[in-house]
Amino acid sequence: MTRLILIVSAVLALSACNTVKGIGQDVQKTGQVIEGAAKK
């Protein structure tokens, strides 16, 4: 039972990290688009 809880916790933690990383990449891309528009 304890192993199951640890495995589920690890999977959730890893998926959350990927989500946060994805959001960071989206924000970075948005900033680049805004910066490019501002230079024009």
Secondary structure, 3 states (H helix, E strand, C coil): CHHHHHHHHHHHHHHHHHHHHHHHHHHHHHHHHHHHHHHC
